[in-house]
Amino acid sequence: MDVEILLVDSLAGLERNALDNMSLTDEMILVTTSEVTSVSDTLKNKVSRR
């Protein structure tokens, strides 16, 4: 599948399979709410992608 932009809405606390798929992307924008737990989860996902 040749896709330029793919928008994914997911639950909090992504599982390993979702993170594995995210690692295949060239670029990613993570969007979160200002709640401490949401920001924490988002930062964990960002770090695990490296």
Summary of the structure (lengths in Angstrom):
residues: 50
radius of gyration: 11.3
end to end distance: 24.2
largest distance: 36.2
contacts: 72
relative contact order: 0.17
helix: 42%
strand: 0%
